[in-house]
Amino acid sequence: MKTSEKITHCLWFDGQGEEAAKFYTSFFENSKINKTTRYTEVGQEAHGQKPGSVMTVEFEVEGKTFLALNGGPIFKINPSISFFINCETVAEVDAFWEKLSEGGEVLMPLDKYDYSDKYGWVEDKYGVSWQVILSKPEGDWRPKIIPSLLFTNEKSGKTKAAVDFYVSLFDNSKIGLVAPNDKPGAEGTTAFADFMLENQWFAAMDSPNAPHDFGFNEGVSFVVHCENQEEIDYFWNKFTENGGQESMCGWLKDKFGVSWQIVPKNIDDLIKFPKAMEAMMQMKKLDIETLEKA
């Protein structure tokens, strides 16, 4: 994946990745499909996908790079990670809402709330969640699309700790707006916070009073594109310490349960060779030298 963004977004689908990418790029501005990769026979016993079928589709919408991954039915996207769409006009809110709600599920109705004159939360027909909001003109500038983490159930109340942790790891990072939760029974939690990592904005919220049947999983993950092995080692070690969990092929979960992929920035060039792909399938933390030799 060739991108100027240090952190990109991976969406896990069960065969619908190409269709979803075409759907999003059909109505978001400044959008395009960059690259499509296909499964081969290498690693089929692990991935279980038909050789020749679409593996990934890299696409861009509004300056954000996404990777649609056809990984099968193992994981399912849920609202624990959603995407804010910051709109300048009511007409823009309505247009996005119409597209995203068709065939989807409304999680919060499109209406007026304390924090916005028009806002709604919807899960689209592919399972991806979007928070469509009319931004206040006097507010600080934020990009059109911002990924948002929702800390639910036993993770609720950990927003502040998570934000502090992420900001401590990445360069060009800072904490932006922070709104403590003042509702009864929610003291000590965070209603909303946003923060910058590598000049990219993220948001996070606690959900203290409502039990949910979902939490963080591999359905949505964040991909960190590393310059060299030293950087891979750094992020891998930081994310897996104090309760993080190693997985396969550069995947891991941090101590809050959020999934990350720690990869070299030229990962696509490396794994286009069957022997390199085969070597990667045997790895947890990725080793650039071994992949290059393969």
TIZA-910755 format. One record per residue (C-alpha): residue number from 1; x, y, z; residue in one letter. Coordinates in Angstrom, 1 decimal. Layout:
% TIZA-910755
<atom NUM <X Y Z> "A">
...
This chain:
% TIZA-910755
<atom 1 <0.0 0.0 0.0> "M">
<atom 2 <1.5 3.3 -1.1> "K">
<atom 3 <0.1 6.1 1.0> "T">
<atom 4 <1.3 9.3 2.7> "S">
<atom 5 <-0.8 8.4 5.8> "E">
<atom 6 <1.1 6.7 8.6> "K">
<atom 7 <-2.1 5.0 9.8> "I">
<atom 8 <-4.7 3.6 7.5> "T">
<atom 9 <-8.0 1.8 8.1> "H">
<atom 10 <-8.8 -1.9 7.4> "C">
<atom 11 <-12.4 -3.1 7.1> "L">
<atom 12 <-13.0 -6.9 7.3> "W">
<atom 13 <-15.6 -8.3 5.0> "F">
<atom 14 <-17.0 -11.7 4.1> "D">
<atom 15 <-16.6 -11.5 0.3> "G">
<atom 16 <-18.2 -8.0 0.0> "Q">
<atom 17 <-15.0 -5.9 0.0> "G">
<atom 18 <-15.0 -5.0 -3.6> "E">
<atom 19 <-18.7 -4.2 -3.7> "E">
<atom 20 <-18.4 -2.0 -0.6> "A">
<atom 21 <-15.4 -0.1 -2.0> "A">
<atom 22 <-17.3 0.7 -5.2> "K">
<atom 23 <-20.3 1.8 -3.1> "F">
<atom 24 <-18.3 4.3 -0.9> "Y">
<atom 25 <-16.3 5.7 -3.8> "T">
<atom 26 <-19.6 6.3 -5.7> "S">
<atom 27 <-20.8 9.1 -3.5> "F">
<atom 28 <-17.9 10.4 -1.4> "F">
<atom 29 <-16.0 13.2 -3.0> "E">
<atom 30 <-12.2 13.0 -3.6> "N">
<atom 31 <-12.5 9.2 -3.8> "S">
<atom 32 <-11.0 6.5 -5.9> "K">
<atom 33 <-10.1 2.8 -6.0> "I">
<atom 34 <-6.3 2.4 -6.0> "N">
<atom 35 <-5.5 -1.3 -6.1> "K">
<atom 36 <-7.0 -4.7 -6.0> "T">
<atom 37 <-5.2 -7.9 -4.9> "T">
<atom 38 <-6.3 -11.5 -5.3> "R">
<atom 39 <-5.8 -14.7 -3.3> "Y">
<atom 40 <-3.4 -17.3 -4.5> "T">
<atom 41 <-2.9 -20.9 -3.5> "E">
<atom 42 <-0.2 -19.8 -1.0> "V">
<atom 43 <-1.6 -20.1 2.5> "G">
<atom 44 <-5.0 -21.4 1.3> "Q">
<atom 45 <-5.1 -23.8 4.3> "E">
<atom 46 <-5.0 -20.8 6.6> "A">
<atom 47 <-7.1 -18.2 4.7> "H">
<atom 48 <-9.6 -20.7 3.2> "G">
<atom 49 <-10.3 -18.4 0.2> "Q">
<atom 50 <-10.7 -19.5 -3.4> "K">
<atom 51 <-7.5 -18.7 -5.5> "P">
<atom 52 <-8.2 -15.8 -7.8> "G">
<atom 53 <-10.9 -14.3 -5.6> "S">
<atom 54 <-10.5 -10.7 -4.4> "V">
<atom 55 <-8.4 -10.5 -1.3> "M">
<atom 56 <-8.1 -6.7 -0.7> "T">
<atom 57 <-9.3 -3.5 -2.3> "V">
<atom 58 <-7.4 -0.3 -1.4> "E">
<atom 59 <-9.6 2.8 -1.8> "F">
<atom 60 <-9.6 6.5 -0.8> "E">
<atom 61 <-12.5 8.7 0.3> "V">
<atom 62 <-12.1 12.3 1.4> "E">
<atom 63 <-8.3 12.0 2.0> "G">
<atom 64 <-8.7 8.8 4.1> "K">
<atom 65 <-7.2 5.5 2.9> "T">
<atom 66 <-9.1 2.3 3.5> "F">
<atom 67 <-8.3 -1.3 2.9> "L">
<atom 68 <-11.3 -3.6 2.3> "A">
<atom 69 <-10.2 -7.1 3.2> "L">
<atom 70 <-12.2 -10.2 2.3> "N">
<atom 71 <-11.2 -12.3 5.3> "G">
<atom 72 <-14.3 -14.6 5.5> "G">
<atom 73 <-16.9 -15.0 8.3> "P">
<atom 74 <-14.4 -15.1 11.2> "I">
<atom 75 <-14.8 -11.5 12.3> "F">
<atom 76 <-17.7 -9.1 11.8> "K">
<atom 77 <-17.6 -5.3 11.8> "I">
<atom 78 <-19.5 -3.7 14.7> "N">
<atom 79 <-20.1 -0.1 16.0> "P">
<atom 80 <-17.2 -0.2 18.5> "S">
<atom 81 <-15.2 1.6 15.8> "I">
<atom 82 <-17.2 4.0 13.6> "S">
<atom 83 <-16.5 6.9 11.4> "F">
<atom 84 <-17.6 10.5 11.9> "F">
<atom 85 <-18.6 12.4 8.8> "I">
<atom 86 <-18.3 16.1 9.5> "N">
<atom 87 <-20.8 18.0 7.3> "C">
<atom 88 <-21.0 21.8 6.6> "E">
<atom 89 <-24.7 21.9 5.6> "T">
<atom 90 <-28.0 20.2 6.4> "V">
<atom 91 <-28.3 19.2 2.8> "A">
<atom 92 <-24.9 17.4 3.1> "E">
<atom 93 <-26.1 15.6 6.2> "V">
<atom 94 <-29.3 14.5 4.5> "D">
<atom 95 <-27.4 13.3 1.4> "A">
<atom 96 <-25.0 11.1 3.4> "F">
<atom 97 <-27.8 9.8 5.6> "W">
<atom 98 <-29.9 8.8 2.6> "E">
<atom 99 <-27.0 6.8 1.0> "K">
<atom 100 <-25.7 5.1 4.2> "L">
<atom 101 <-29.1 4.3 5.8> "S">
<atom 102 <-30.5 2.5 2.7> "E">
<atom 103 <-30.5 -1.2 3.6> "G">
<atom 104 <-28.8 -0.4 6.9> "G">
<atom 105 <-29.7 0.0 10.5> "E">
<atom 106 <-30.3 3.2 12.4> "V">
<atom 107 <-28.5 3.2 15.7> "L">
<atom 108 <-29.4 6.8 16.7> "M">
<atom 109 <-32.1 8.7 14.7> "P">
<atom 110 <-31.2 11.7 12.6> "L">
<atom 111 <-32.3 14.5 14.9> "D">
<atom 112 <-31.2 17.5 16.9> "K">
<atom 113 <-29.1 16.8 19.9> "Y">
<atom 114 <-27.3 18.9 22.5> "D">
<atom 115 <-24.0 18.6 20.6> "Y">
<atom 116 <-25.4 19.2 17.1> "S">
<atom 117 <-28.4 20.6 15.3> "D">
<atom 118 <-28.4 17.5 13.1> "K">
<atom 119 <-26.8 14.2 13.9> "Y">
<atom 120 <-27.4 10.5 13.4> "G">
<atom 121 <-25.6 7.2 13.8> "W">
<atom 122 <-26.2 4.5 11.2> "V">
<atom 123 <-24.8 1.1 10.4> "E">
<atom 124 <-24.7 0.7 6.6> "D">
<atom 125 <-25.7 -2.3 4.6> "K">
<atom 126 <-22.1 -3.7 4.8> "Y">
<atom 127 <-22.0 -3.3 8.6> "G">
<atom 128 <-19.8 -0.2 8.8> "V">
<atom 129 <-21.0 2.4 11.3> "S">
<atom 130 <-21.1 6.1 10.5> "W">
<atom 131 <-21.8 9.1 12.7> "Q">
<atom 132 <-23.2 11.8 10.4> "V">
<atom 133 <-23.0 15.2 12.1> "I">
<atom 134 <-23.6 18.9 11.2> "L">
<atom 135 <-20.4 20.5 12.5> "S">
<atom 136 <-20.6 23.8 14.3> "K">
<atom 137 <-19.2 26.6 12.2> "P">
<atom 138 <-17.4 28.2 15.2> "E">
<atom 139 <-15.8 24.9 16.1> "G">
<atom 140 <-12.1 23.9 15.5> "D">
<atom 141 <-11.3 22.5 12.1> "W">
<atom 142 <-11.5 18.8 11.7> "R">
<atom 143 <-11.2 16.6 8.6> "P">
<atom 144 <-14.3 15.3 6.8> "K">
<atom 145 <-13.9 11.7 8.2> "I">
<atom 146 <-12.6 10.8 11.6> "I">
<atom 147 <-12.5 7.2 13.0> "P">
<atom 148 <-14.0 6.9 16.5> "S">
<atom 149 <-13.5 4.4 19.2> "L">
<atom 150 <-16.4 3.5 21.6> "L">
<atom 151 <-15.3 1.9 24.9> "F">
<atom 152 <-18.1 -0.3 26.0> "T">
<atom 153 <-18.9 -2.7 28.9> "N">
<atom 154 <-15.7 -3.5 30.9> "E">
<atom 155 <-13.7 -1.2 28.7> "K">
<atom 156 <-15.9 1.8 29.5> "S">
<atom 157 <-14.0 4.4 31.4> "G">
<atom 158 <-10.7 3.8 29.7> "K">
<atom 159 <-11.0 6.4 27.0> "T">
<atom 160 <-8.7 8.9 28.8> "K">
<atom 161 <-6.1 6.2 29.5> "A">
<atom 162 <-6.2 5.0 25.9> "A">
<atom 163 <-5.9 8.5 24.4> "V">
<atom 164 <-2.9 9.2 26.6> "D">
<atom 165 <-1.3 5.9 25.6> "F">
<atom 166 <-1.8 6.4 21.9> "Y">
<atom 167 <-0.6 10.0 21.9> "V">
<atom 168 <2.6 8.9 23.8> "S">
<atom 169 <3.5 6.4 21.1> "L">
<atom 170 <3.2 8.4 17.9> "F">
<atom 171 <5.0 11.5 16.7> "D">
<atom 172 <3.1 14.7 15.6> "N">
<atom 173 <0.4 13.8 18.2> "S">
<atom 174 <-1.7 15.8 20.6> "K">
<atom 175 <-5.0 15.8 22.5> "I">
<atom 176 <-7.7 18.0 21.2> "G">
<atom 177 <-11.2 18.4 22.6> "L">
<atom 178 <-12.1 16.6 25.8> "V">
<atom 179 <-15.6 16.6 27.2> "A">
<atom 180 <-16.1 14.8 30.6> "P">
<atom 181 <-19.3 12.9 31.1> "N">
<atom 182 <-21.6 14.7 33.6> "D">
<atom 183 <-24.5 12.3 33.5> "K">
<atom 184 <-25.5 10.6 36.8> "P">
<atom 185 <-23.6 7.4 37.3> "G">
<atom 186 <-21.1 8.3 34.6> "A">
<atom 187 <-18.7 10.3 36.6> "E">
<atom 188 <-15.1 9.8 35.7> "G">
<atom 189 <-15.8 8.8 32.2> "T">
<atom 190 <-15.4 10.7 28.9> "T">
<atom 191 <-18.4 11.8 26.8> "A">
<atom 192 <-16.1 12.7 23.9> "F">
<atom 193 <-12.4 13.3 23.1> "A">
<atom 194 <-10.5 13.7 20.0> "D">
<atom 195 <-6.8 13.4 19.4> "F">
<atom 196 <-4.1 13.6 16.7> "M">
<atom 197 <-1.7 10.8 15.8> "L">
<atom 198 <0.9 11.5 13.1> "E">
<atom 199 <-1.2 14.5 12.0> "N">
<atom 200 <-4.3 12.4 11.7> "Q">
<atom 201 <-7.4 12.9 13.8> "W">
<atom 202 <-9.2 10.2 15.8> "F">
<atom 203 <-12.0 10.4 18.4> "A">
<atom 204 <-13.0 8.3 21.4> "A">
<atom 205 <-15.9 7.9 23.8> "M">
<atom 206 <-17.0 6.0 26.8> "D">
<atom 207 <-20.4 4.3 27.0> "S">
<atom 208 <-20.8 3.9 30.8> "P">
<atom 209 <-24.5 3.3 31.3> "N">
<atom 210 <-25.6 1.2 28.4> "A">
<atom 211 <-24.7 -2.5 28.1> "P">
<atom 212 <-23.7 -3.5 24.6> "H">
<atom 213 <-23.3 -6.8 22.8> "D">
<atom 214 <-20.2 -5.7 21.0> "F">
<atom 215 <-16.7 -4.6 21.7> "G">
<atom 216 <-13.4 -4.1 19.8> "F">
<atom 217 <-12.5 -6.8 17.4> "N">
<atom 218 <-10.6 -7.4 14.1> "E">
<atom 219 <-13.6 -6.2 12.1> "G">
<atom 220 <-12.0 -2.7 12.0> "V">
<atom 221 <-8.2 -2.4 12.5> "S">
<atom 222 <-5.6 0.3 12.1> "F">
<atom 223 <-2.6 -0.3 9.9> "V">
<atom 224 <0.7 1.4 10.9> "V">
<atom 225 <3.1 1.7 8.0> "H">
<atom 226 <6.6 1.5 9.3> "C">
<atom 227 <9.8 2.8 7.7> "E">
<atom 228 <12.1 0.0 8.9> "N">
<atom 229 <12.5 -3.0 11.2> "Q">
<atom 230 <13.4 -0.7 14.1> "E">
<atom 231 <10.0 1.0 13.8> "E">
<atom 232 <8.2 -2.3 13.5> "I">
<atom 233 <9.9 -3.6 16.7> "D">
<atom 234 <9.1 -0.3 18.5> "Y">
<atom 235 <5.3 -0.4 17.8> "F">
<atom 236 <5.0 -4.1 18.2> "W">
<atom 237 <6.7 -4.0 21.7> "N">
<atom 238 <4.7 -1.0 22.8> "K">
<atom 239 <1.3 -2.3 21.7> "F">
<atom 240 <1.8 -5.8 23.1> "T">
<atom 241 <3.2 -4.9 26.5> "E">
<atom 242 <1.0 -4.8 29.6> "N">
<atom 243 <-1.8 -7.0 28.4> "G">
<atom 244 <-1.6 -6.6 24.6> "G">
<atom 245 <-1.9 -9.8 22.5> "Q">
<atom 246 <0.2 -11.0 19.5> "E">
<atom 247 <-1.6 -12.5 16.6> "S">
<atom 248 <-0.5 -13.6 13.1> "M">
<atom 249 <0.9 -11.8 10.0> "C">
<atom 250 <1.7 -8.5 11.8> "G">
<atom 251 <-1.7 -8.3 13.6> "W">
<atom 252 <-2.0 -7.6 17.3> "L">
<atom 253 <-4.4 -6.3 19.9> "K">
<atom 254 <-3.4 -3.6 22.3> "D">
<atom 255 <-4.2 -3.6 26.0> "K">
<atom 256 <-7.6 -2.0 25.4> "F">
<atom 257 <-8.6 -4.7 22.8> "G">
<atom 258 <-8.1 -2.5 19.7> "V">
<atom 259 <-6.6 -4.3 16.7> "S">
<atom 260 <-3.6 -3.0 14.8> "W">
<atom 261 <-1.5 -4.2 11.9> "Q">
<atom 262 <2.2 -3.3 12.2> "I">
<atom 263 <3.6 -3.6 8.6> "V">
<atom 264 <6.6 -2.3 6.5> "P">
<atom 265 <5.5 0.5 4.2> "K">
<atom 266 <6.4 -1.6 1.2> "N">
<atom 267 <4.4 -4.6 2.3> "I">
<atom 268 <2.6 -4.9 -1.0> "D">
<atom 269 <5.9 -5.1 -2.9> "D">
<atom 270 <7.2 -7.7 -0.5> "L">
<atom 271 <4.3 -10.2 -0.5> "I">
<atom 272 <3.6 -10.2 -4.2> "K">
<atom 273 <6.2 -13.0 -4.3> "F">
<atom 274 <4.7 -16.4 -3.3> "P">
<atom 275 <7.7 -17.3 -1.1> "K">
<atom 276 <7.5 -14.0 0.7> "A">
<atom 277 <3.7 -14.5 1.3> "M">
<atom 278 <4.4 -18.0 2.5> "E">
<atom 279 <7.0 -16.7 4.9> "A">
<atom 280 <4.7 -14.0 6.2> "M">
<atom 281 <2.0 -16.6 7.0> "M">
<atom 282 <4.4 -18.2 9.5> "Q">
<atom 283 <5.2 -14.9 11.3> "M">
<atom 284 <3.6 -13.0 14.2> "K">
<atom 285 <5.8 -9.8 14.2> "K">
<atom 286 <6.9 -9.2 10.6> "L">
<atom 287 <10.6 -9.5 9.8> "D">
<atom 288 <11.6 -7.3 6.8> "I">
<atom 289 <14.9 -9.1 6.2> "E">
<atom 290 <13.3 -12.5 6.1> "T">
<atom 291 <10.6 -11.3 3.7> "L">
<atom 292 <13.1 -9.6 1.4> "E">
<atom 293 <15.2 -12.8 1.2> "K">
<atom 294 <12.1 -14.8 0.5> "A">
